[in-house]
């Protein structure tokens, strides 16, 4: 028979696992109020998003973005710590425990914008083509809603303004900096132009793939194209590499599993049509749903590239990125809470469970690996708003009318999480 102390320890240790199954204390009637208040914030959200859109910055080099966000937090009277992971910000609303985190990414992409709008990027070759400007605006909107309720919060909401999502693994750096210490869960939102505007969707377990990028130089011996026998043609070798990589998916990946190997860049460098180049540079990406298959595929890609180059008398210099992205795996209890929040805000018809994961990748996976997490997609597909182009494209546009919904969803999930944990903790203490 366990002692009373042992029973207390077990119950309190298990508490984070059960609280998300509890009925939220946050009243369902409060959700429509949150959405109405968020809709009133639309002019502010639009102003924030458009300003951020004009100043896109890359990876960790975010001085203007970080300064602007800190100015907004100052105006809201929200305390924060800066810098976190170089240019990131960790803000808090409320006090004490429990703690629940809301996350946004901050960085843009090295893309030249091809949209003629008054708030077009003023930084040549850089663009917010993945909606991170929107994500920041929505989190500031949620912060505004939560700050107005700070006196009633049964705990602390942690706001994570995270740099370097686009390849820099800023999420991992945030975890290493202790940003999630003592946090019971984390929620993130990504706008998604492939889903009709106003639809909220997510799924249990894996929602996004593991990913890594590779760069290859295949070197032979150049020469005159009229005398190929005197050369060691790296173009032929590199072409065979591209072909040889394809069976890794079609013949070495189970039909019930998922993987992607794409060579997206193939360059012989400057030259003439009658010159065989000394070398060919290529780059590409690997994606897989499970970590085990991802690691196996990465080893096989290395073997195939090096072996195929050698077969053709060439050498291959292969490099992978410094940090691969792990799969983004949602916690089922967290997703259930997001579903409940979405239905309170906009009704069951505008909530959808994803049938399958996407092969896109996100460094939110590092956050969800550290604490229970839920990553949610907010549909923005709207022809009238011009929001029909894909992410990471020069013509990507945002349906700004959906920003209040994102802000209200963030706030509702945070309130429900804190209330549920507090209610479960109180019930446990009373039972003991």
C-alpha positions as CSV (number, residue, x, y, z in Angstrom):
1,X,0.0,0.0,0.0
2,X,1.6,3.3,-1.0
3,X,2.0,6.0,1.6
4,X,0.0,9.3,1.5
5,X,3.2,11.1,0.4
6,X,3.8,8.6,-2.4
7,X,0.2,9.0,-3.6
8,X,0.5,12.8,-3.6
9,X,3.7,12.6,-5.6
10,X,2.2,10.3,-8.2
11,X,-0.9,12.5,-8.6
12,X,1.0,15.8,-8.8
13,X,3.5,14.2,-11.3
14,X,0.7,13.0,-13.5
15,X,-1.2,16.3,-13.3
16,X,0.2,17.8,-16.5
17,X,-1.0,14.7,-18.4
18,X,-4.6,14.8,-17.1
19,X,-5.4,18.5,-17.0
20,X,-5.9,18.8,-20.7
21,X,-8.7,16.1,-20.4
22,X,-10.5,18.2,-17.8
23,X,-13.5,20.4,-18.6
24,X,-12.2,23.9,-19.0
25,X,-13.3,26.4,-16.3
26,X,-13.1,29.2,-18.9
27,X,-16.7,29.8,-19.8
28,X,-17.8,28.9,-23.3
29,X,-19.7,32.1,-23.4
30,X,-16.5,34.0,-23.0
31,X,-15.2,32.8,-26.4
32,X,-17.6,34.8,-28.5
33,X,-16.6,37.9,-26.4
34,X,-13.0,37.2,-27.2
35,X,-13.7,36.9,-30.9
36,X,-15.7,40.2,-30.9
37,X,-13.0,42.0,-29.1
38,X,-10.4,40.5,-31.5
39,X,-12.5,41.7,-34.5
40,X,-12.5,45.2,-33.0
41,X,-8.6,44.9,-33.0
42,X,-8.5,44.3,-36.8
43,X,-7.3,47.9,-37.6
44,X,-4.4,47.4,-35.1
45,X,-3.6,43.9,-36.4
46,X,-3.5,45.2,-39.9
47,X,-1.3,48.1,-39.0
48,X,1.1,45.8,-37.2
49,X,1.2,43.2,-39.9
50,X,1.7,45.7,-42.7
51,X,4.6,47.4,-40.9
52,X,6.3,44.1,-40.2
53,X,5.8,43.2,-43.9
54,X,7.8,46.2,-45.0
55,X,10.8,45.2,-42.9
56,X,11.4,41.5,-43.5
57,X,14.7,40.2,-42.0
58,X,16.3,36.8,-42.1
59,X,17.1,34.1,-39.5
60,X,18.6,35.6,-36.4
61,X,19.4,39.0,-37.9
62,X,16.2,40.7,-36.9
63,X,17.1,44.1,-35.3
64,X,14.2,46.1,-36.7
65,X,11.6,43.3,-36.2
66,X,12.6,42.7,-32.7
67,X,12.7,46.4,-31.8
68,X,9.2,47.0,-33.2
69,X,7.8,44.1,-31.3
70,X,9.4,45.3,-28.1
71,X,7.9,48.7,-28.6
72,X,4.5,47.1,-29.0
73,X,4.9,45.1,-25.8
74,X,6.0,48.3,-24.0
75,X,2.8,50.0,-25.1
76,X,0.8,47.1,-23.8
77,X,2.6,47.2,-20.5
78,X,3.8,43.6,-21.0
79,X,7.0,42.5,-19.3
80,X,9.6,40.7,-21.4
81,X,13.1,39.3,-21.5
82,X,15.4,40.1,-24.4
83,X,17.5,38.9,-26.1
84,X,16.6,35.2,-26.1
85,X,18.4,33.2,-28.8
86,X,20.1,36.4,-30.1
87,X,17.0,38.5,-31.2
88,X,14.1,36.6,-29.7
89,X,11.7,37.8,-27.0
90,X,10.1,36.0,-24.1
91,X,7.2,38.0,-22.7
92,X,4.8,37.1,-19.8
93,X,1.3,38.0,-18.8
94,X,0.0,37.1,-15.4
95,X,2.1,35.5,-12.6
96,X,2.8,32.3,-10.9
97,X,1.9,28.8,-12.0
98,X,0.6,27.1,-14.1
99,X,2.3,28.5,-17.2
100,X,1.2,28.1,-20.8
101,X,3.1,29.3,-23.9
102,X,2.0,30.8,-27.2
103,X,4.5,31.0,-30.0
104,X,5.1,33.0,-33.2
105,X,8.0,33.0,-35.6
106,X,9.7,36.2,-36.7
107,X,11.9,35.7,-39.7
108,X,11.3,36.2,-43.4
109,X,12.6,34.5,-46.6
110,X,15.2,35.5,-49.2
111,X,12.6,36.1,-51.9
112,X,12.1,39.2,-54.0
113,X,8.4,40.2,-53.6
114,X,6.3,40.3,-56.7
115,X,3.2,41.9,-55.3
116,X,2.4,45.6,-55.8
117,X,0.9,46.7,-52.5
118,X,1.5,49.9,-50.5
119,X,3.2,48.0,-47.8
120,X,5.6,46.1,-50.1
121,X,8.9,44.9,-48.7
122,X,11.5,47.7,-48.5
123,X,14.3,45.2,-48.1
124,X,15.4,44.0,-51.5
125,X,15.5,40.3,-51.9
126,X,13.6,39.7,-48.7
127,X,9.9,39.0,-48.2
128,X,7.5,37.7,-45.6
129,X,6.4,35.0,-47.9
130,X,5.4,32.5,-45.2
131,X,3.0,34.6,-43.1
132,X,5.3,35.2,-40.1
133,X,4.3,38.9,-40.2
134,X,0.7,37.7,-39.7
135,X,1.7,35.3,-36.9
136,X,3.4,38.1,-35.0
137,X,0.4,40.4,-35.4
138,X,-2.0,37.6,-34.2
139,X,0.2,36.9,-31.1
140,X,0.2,40.6,-30.3
141,X,-3.6,40.6,-30.7
142,X,-3.8,37.6,-28.3
143,X,-1.5,39.5,-25.9
144,X,-3.9,42.5,-26.0
145,X,-6.9,40.2,-25.2
146,X,-5.0,38.5,-22.4
147,X,-3.5,41.6,-20.9
148,X,-7.1,42.9,-20.4
149,X,-7.8,39.8,-18.4
150,X,-4.5,39.7,-16.5
151,X,-6.1,40.1,-13.1
152,X,-8.3,37.1,-13.7
153,X,-5.6,34.8,-15.0
154,X,-5.0,31.7,-12.9
155,X,-1.3,31.5,-13.9
156,X,1.0,32.9,-16.5
157,X,0.8,33.1,-20.3
158,X,4.3,33.0,-21.9
159,X,4.6,34.7,-25.3
160,X,7.4,33.3,-27.4
161,X,8.6,35.6,-30.2
162,X,11.1,33.2,-31.9
163,X,13.7,33.9,-34.6
164,X,15.1,31.7,-37.3
165,X,12.3,29.3,-38.1
166,X,13.3,29.3,-41.8
167,X,16.3,27.0,-41.5
168,X,18.0,28.3,-38.3
169,X,16.3,26.0,-35.8
170,X,15.4,28.9,-33.5
171,X,12.8,26.7,-31.8
172,X,15.6,24.5,-30.6
173,X,17.6,27.5,-29.4
174,X,14.6,28.7,-27.4
175,X,14.2,25.3,-25.7
176,X,17.9,25.3,-24.9
177,X,17.6,28.8,-23.4
178,X,15.0,27.5,-21.0
179,X,12.0,29.4,-22.5
180,X,9.7,26.4,-21.7
181,X,10.9,25.8,-18.2
182,X,7.8,25.0,-16.0
183,X,5.5,25.4,-19.0
184,X,2.6,22.8,-19.2
185,X,2.0,23.2,-22.9
186,X,2.6,25.3,-26.0
187,X,0.4,26.3,-29.0
188,X,1.4,27.6,-32.4
189,X,-0.6,28.8,-35.4
190,X,0.4,28.9,-39.1
191,X,-1.6,30.5,-41.8
192,X,-2.3,28.1,-44.7
193,X,-3.4,29.2,-48.2
194,X,-4.4,25.7,-49.2
195,X,-7.3,25.8,-46.8
196,X,-10.5,27.9,-47.2
197,X,-10.4,31.1,-45.2
198,X,-11.7,30.8,-41.7
199,X,-11.2,27.0,-41.4
200,X,-9.2,25.8,-38.4
201,X,-7.5,22.5,-38.7
202,X,-5.1,20.2,-36.9
203,X,-4.5,16.6,-36.1
204,X,-3.2,14.3,-33.4
205,X,0.4,12.9,-33.6
206,X,2.6,13.8,-36.5
207,X,1.4,16.9,-38.4
208,X,4.6,18.0,-40.2
209,X,7.6,16.1,-41.4
210,X,11.3,15.8,-40.4
211,X,13.5,17.7,-42.9
212,X,17.0,18.5,-43.8
213,X,18.8,20.1,-46.8
214,X,21.9,19.0,-48.7
215,X,24.4,20.7,-50.9
216,X,26.6,18.7,-53.3
217,X,29.6,19.6,-55.6
218,X,30.3,16.9,-58.1
219,X,33.8,17.4,-59.6
220,X,35.2,15.8,-62.7
221,X,37.4,17.2,-65.4
222,X,36.2,19.8,-67.9
223,X,37.0,20.2,-71.5
224,X,35.7,20.8,-75.0
225,X,32.3,19.4,-75.7
226,X,33.4,18.2,-79.1
227,X,36.0,15.9,-77.4
228,X,34.1,14.4,-74.4
229,X,36.4,11.4,-74.2
230,X,39.2,13.7,-73.0
231,X,37.0,14.9,-70.1
232,X,35.3,13.3,-67.0
233,X,31.9,14.8,-67.4
234,X,30.4,15.9,-64.1
235,X,27.1,16.7,-65.8
236,X,26.5,13.1,-66.7
237,X,27.5,12.0,-63.2
238,X,25.2,14.6,-61.5
239,X,22.3,13.7,-63.8
240,X,22.7,10.0,-62.8
241,X,22.7,11.1,-59.1
242,X,19.3,12.8,-59.6
243,X,17.9,9.6,-61.2
244,X,19.5,7.3,-58.6
245,X,18.0,9.2,-55.7
246,X,14.4,8.6,-56.9
247,X,14.2,4.8,-56.0
248,X,14.9,5.8,-52.4
249,X,11.3,6.8,-52.2
250,X,9.7,4.6,-54.9
251,X,11.5,1.4,-53.9
252,X,12.9,1.8,-50.4
253,X,10.1,3.6,-48.7
254,X,7.0,1.6,-47.6
255,X,3.9,2.5,-49.5
256,X,2.3,3.1,-46.1
257,X,5.0,5.5,-45.1
258,X,5.9,8.9,-46.6
259,X,9.2,10.5,-47.7
260,X,10.3,13.1,-50.2
261,X,13.7,13.5,-51.9
262,X,13.8,16.6,-54.2
263,X,16.8,18.0,-56.0
264,X,15.8,21.6,-56.5
265,X,19.0,23.2,-57.8
266,X,21.3,22.0,-60.6
267,X,24.0,24.4,-61.8
268,X,27.1,23.9,-64.0
269,X,28.2,27.5,-63.5
270,X,29.0,30.1,-66.1
271,X,30.2,28.7,-69.4
272,X,29.3,28.1,-73.1
273,X,27.3,25.4,-74.8
274,X,30.5,23.8,-76.2
275,X,32.3,23.6,-72.8
276,X,32.1,20.7,-70.4
277,X,32.3,22.2,-66.9
278,X,34.8,21.0,-64.3
279,X,32.0,20.7,-61.7
280,X,28.3,20.7,-61.0
281,X,26.6,22.0,-57.9
282,X,23.3,20.7,-56.7
283,X,21.1,21.2,-53.7
284,X,17.9,19.6,-52.4
285,X,15.8,18.5,-49.5
286,X,14.9,15.3,-47.7
287,X,11.6,14.9,-45.8
288,X,10.2,11.9,-43.9
289,X,7.4,11.4,-41.4
290,X,9.2,9.2,-38.9
291,X,12.6,9.9,-37.3
292,X,13.9,6.4,-37.9
293,X,13.1,6.4,-41.7
294,X,14.5,10.0,-42.0
295,X,17.8,9.0,-40.5
296,X,18.0,5.9,-42.7
297,X,17.2,8.0,-45.8
298,X,19.9,10.5,-45.0
299,X,22.5,7.7,-44.8
300,X,21.2,6.3,-48.1
301,X,21.3,9.6,-49.8
302,X,24.9,10.0,-48.8
303,X,25.8,6.5,-50.1
304,X,24.0,7.0,-53.4
305,X,25.5,10.5,-54.1
306,X,29.1,9.4,-53.3
307,X,28.8,6.0,-55.0
308,X,27.2,7.3,-58.2
309,X,29.8,10.1,-58.5
310,X,32.6,7.5,-58.0
311,X,31.1,5.2,-60.6
312,X,31.4,7.9,-63.2
313,X,35.0,8.8,-62.2
314,X,34.0,11.9,-60.2
315,X,34.2,13.0,-56.6
316,X,31.3,14.3,-54.5
317,X,31.5,16.8,-51.7
318,X,28.3,16.5,-49.8
319,X,27.2,18.7,-46.9
320,X,24.0,18.6,-44.8
321,X,22.6,21.6,-42.8
322,X,23.9,22.1,-39.3
323,X,20.6,21.2,-37.7
324,X,17.9,18.9,-39.2
325,X,14.3,19.5,-38.2
326,X,12.5,16.8,-36.3
327,X,8.9,15.9,-37.0
328,X,6.3,18.1,-35.5
329,X,4.2,15.8,-33.3
330,X,1.1,17.1,-31.7
331,X,-0.2,15.9,-28.3
332,X,-3.7,14.5,-28.6
333,X,-5.0,16.1,-25.5
334,X,-3.7,19.5,-26.7
335,X,-5.4,19.1,-30.0
336,X,-8.7,18.2,-28.3
337,X,-8.4,21.5,-26.4
338,X,-7.8,23.4,-29.6
339,X,-10.8,21.7,-31.2
340,X,-13.0,22.7,-28.2
341,X,-11.7,26.3,-28.5
342,X,-12.3,26.5,-32.2
343,X,-15.8,25.2,-31.9
344,X,-16.6,27.7,-29.2
345,X,-15.3,30.5,-31.4
346,X,-16.7,29.6,-34.8
347,X,-18.7,26.4,-34.5
348,X,-18.1,22.8,-35.4
349,X,-18.5,23.4,-39.2
350,X,-15.3,25.5,-39.3
351,X,-13.2,23.0,-37.4
352,X,-11.6,20.1,-39.4
353,X,-9.3,17.3,-38.4
354,X,-6.5,16.8,-41.0
355,X,-6.6,13.3,-42.6
356,X,-2.9,13.2,-43.1
357,X,0.3,15.2,-42.2
358,X,2.0,17.6,-44.6
359,X,5.5,17.0,-45.8
360,X,6.4,20.6,-44.9
361,X,8.5,21.1,-41.8
362,X,8.6,23.4,-38.8
363,X,10.9,24.0,-35.9
364,X,7.9,24.1,-33.7
365,X,8.7,20.4,-33.5
366,X,11.5,21.2,-31.0
367,X,9.0,23.0,-28.8
368,X,6.4,20.2,-29.0
369,X,9.2,17.7,-28.2
370,X,10.0,19.5,-25.0
371,X,6.4,20.0,-23.7
372,X,3.0,18.9,-24.9
373,X,2.2,21.0,-28.0
374,X,-0.4,21.6,-30.6
375,X,0.3,23.2,-34.0
376,X,-2.7,24.5,-35.8
377,X,-3.4,25.7,-39.3
378,X,-5.6,28.7,-40.0
379,X,-7.1,28.7,-43.5
380,X,-6.6,31.9,-45.5
381,X,-7.5,30.9,-49.1
382,X,-9.7,33.7,-50.4
383,X,-9.7,34.8,-54.1
384,X,-11.1,38.2,-53.4
385,X,-8.3,39.0,-51.0
386,X,-5.7,37.6,-53.5
387,X,-4.8,34.9,-51.0
388,X,-4.5,32.1,-53.5
389,X,-0.7,31.7,-54.0
390,X,1.4,29.3,-52.0
391,X,3.7,29.8,-49.1
392,X,7.4,30.6,-50.1
393,X,6.3,32.2,-53.4
394,X,6.9,35.7,-54.5
395,X,3.2,36.4,-54.9
396,X,2.0,35.1,-51.5
397,X,-0.7,37.3,-50.0
398,X,-2.6,37.3,-46.8
399,X,-6.4,37.4,-46.1
400,X,-6.1,39.9,-43.3
401,X,-9.7,39.4,-42.2
402,X,-8.7,36.1,-40.6
403,X,-6.2,37.7,-38.2
404,X,-8.8,38.3,-35.4
405,X,-9.7,34.6,-35.4
406,X,-6.1,33.6,-35.0
407,X,-5.7,36.0,-32.1
408,X,-8.9,34.9,-30.4
409,X,-7.9,31.2,-30.9
410,X,-4.5,31.8,-29.2
411,X,-6.2,33.6,-26.3
412,X,-8.9,31.0,-25.8
413,X,-6.5,28.0,-25.9
414,X,-4.3,29.8,-23.3
415,X,-7.2,30.6,-21.0
416,X,-8.7,27.1,-21.2
417,X,-5.3,25.5,-20.5
418,X,-4.6,27.6,-17.4
419,X,-8.2,27.2,-16.1
420,X,-8.2,23.5,-16.7
421,X,-4.9,23.0,-14.9
422,X,-6.0,25.1,-12.0
423,X,-9.3,23.2,-11.6
424,X,-7.6,19.9,-11.8
425,X,-4.9,20.9,-9.3
426,X,-7.6,22.2,-6.9
427,X,-9.6,18.9,-7.2
428,X,-6.5,16.9,-6.6
429,X,-5.6,18.8,-3.4
430,X,-9.2,18.4,-2.1
431,X,-9.1,14.7,-2.8
432,X,-5.9,14.3,-0.9
